[in-house]
Amino acid sequence: MSGRRIVGLMSGTSLDGVDAACCRIRSNTNGYDVTVESSLTRPYDSELRERIARVCGDDGTVAELCDLNVALGAVFADAAIAAVAAADRSLADVDAIGSHGQTVRHHPEPRALPVGDERLRSTLQIGDPSIIAEQTGLTTVADFRTADIAAGGHGAPLVPFADLALLAHETKFRIAQNIGGIANCTALLPVRTERT
């Protein structure tokens, strides 16, 4: 199988910018073979960082949130286009974009919400995937956290999968530590164990 070429877009709670990677993903007998063809960071300028911080806090308005959603969609699209160019590829060579978006609120623990159901959890990412798709012409998949939150998870469904795909070993037990704005660990059991 020739595999797929995917651009991944991520921005964290540090509000420093958008990380982009153009990757070739192929299946193999042990799972997946992932080749990072390019990676880069597009830093946010200080004004954009301040505006995002404002909507992350209690001082932002819905109007500002709406404007930033579209503006960040354009920033993410630009990062995707740059990652493809850095890999010496054209957008026609890319199968899809996966965009995490910019987290502006994340409450993975149950909270009392206005509907009165204290079991509800919430998360919100901005960076309109429709803008990314329109500016790149590529299928764009986004909003990864919400389904995991709705199912009772902590809203980080992709990290364990990526850790498994990239770091699993046939016989060794490994632990991967993600040191981001919200740190987490993934325990990776051996993919194949030796029989004695």
N, C-alpha and C positions, 0 to 999 in steps of 0.2 A: 504494500500500500504506500502511496506517495505521501500520505499524511495531510495535515492542514497547516496553514500559516495563520497564526492568530496574533493580533496586537492586544496586549493587556495594558490597562490604564489604572493607576492607583494613586490616591492621595490620602495622606494620613491626618491624624488629629494635630500633628505639629504645624500644619498649615504652611509648610515650606514650599510646596509645589506639586506638580504632577510627575510621577514616574511612569515611563512607558517602556515596553519591551516588545520587540517583534520576535516571535518564536515559531520554530518549525516543530510540530508535534506529530510523532509517528507511533503507532502501536507496535509492540514487539511481544515476544513470548512471556516476558516478565511484567508487562504493563505498558509503559510508555517511554519513548525516547524523546527528550525535549532538548532542542538546540536553541540557545539564545543567539539570534542573529544580530541583534543590536539592543542597546538599552541606553536610556538617557533620562535626565530630569529637566523639566521646564520649571524653573523657580517662579513662584508668584512674586509680583512686585509688592512693595510695602503697602500701597493703597489697597490693592486687592486683598492682601492678607488681613489688613485692618477691617475691611468690609466683611470678610468671612467671619472673623473673630466676633464682630458685632452681632451677626445673626446666630452665631453659636451661643452667645450669652442671652441675656434677657432684654437687651437694648435694641435688637433688630426688629424691623417691621416685616409684615407679610409682603409688602410691595418690594422691599429690598431683597427679601428671600427669592421672590419671583424673578427679579432682574438678575441676581447672581446665578440662579439656576441656568439661565440662558447664556450669560457671560462665561460661566465655567464650562458649559457645553462646548463653546467655541475654543476655549483654552485647551480642553481635552482633545478636541479634534485636531488642533494644531500640533499637540504632542504626538498624536497617533501618526499624522502625516510625516513629522520629523523622524519618528522611529523607523518608519518604512523606508524613507530616504537614506537614513543611516545604515540600513541593511542592504543598500544598493538594490532595492526592489521598487516596483511601482505598486500603486494601490490595487491594480488589477491582479497582482500576485497574492493578495491577501484574501482569506476566506471570511474572516469576521473580526470584530473588535469586541472585547469584553471590558466594560468600564465599571469600576467600583463606585465612582463618584466621590464627592467630598462629603464626609460625614459632618453634619452640623448638630445633630442630636443623636444620642445613643443611650437608651435605657433598657438594657437586657434583663434587668431584674423586675419582677412584678411591681407595678405602681398603681395607686388609686387614680383612675382616669375619670373624666367627667361622665362617662357612661355608667359608672358605678361598678365595673367589673375589675377588681383588684388583681386579677390574674393576667391582665393585658400587659404586654411589654411594647416598647416602641423604638424605632430608629428612623432616621431621615438622612438620605444622601441627596445632594444636588449635583448638577452637571448634566443637563438635559441630554439623554441619549438620542433623542430625535434630531437635535442639532448636530451631534457627532455623525450620525448616519447621513444626514443631508449634506454636510460639508465634505465627507469622505466618499460617499456613494456606497458604503459598506454596511452589511447587516451588523447592528450593534446590540449586544446583549448587556443588560444592566440590572440594577436593583437586586443584587444578590443577597443582601442581608435580611430583607423583610420576610421571606418564606421561612428562613431558619428561626427568626424571632417568633413568628406566628406558631411554629411547631414547638416552641418552648426552648429553643437553643439560645446561644449567646450572640448570634449574628455574625459568626465567622466561619461560614461553611466551606470556603475555598482553601483556607490555609492548610487544614489537614489533608485535603486531596492533593494539593500541590506538593506538600512535604512527602507524601507517599510516592507520588509520581517521580519526584526529583531525587529523593534521598534514601528510599528504601534499599535494603541490602538483602541478598539471598539468604545469608546465614546469621547476620549480626542484628542485635536489638539496638535501635538508635532512638535518641530523643532530640527533637528539633526545638530550639528556643527562638520564638519570634520576639524581637525586641523593638516594638513600635510604641505608639502612643498608648496602646493597650497590649500588654505583653501576654503571651500564652505559649504553652508547650504542646507538642504532639508526640505521643509515644508510637514508635514504628516497630511493629513486630517483624521478625524475619519473613521475607516473602516465601522462602522455601526452607524448610528445616531438614537437616540430614537425618536419615534413619540409621540407627546402630543395630 
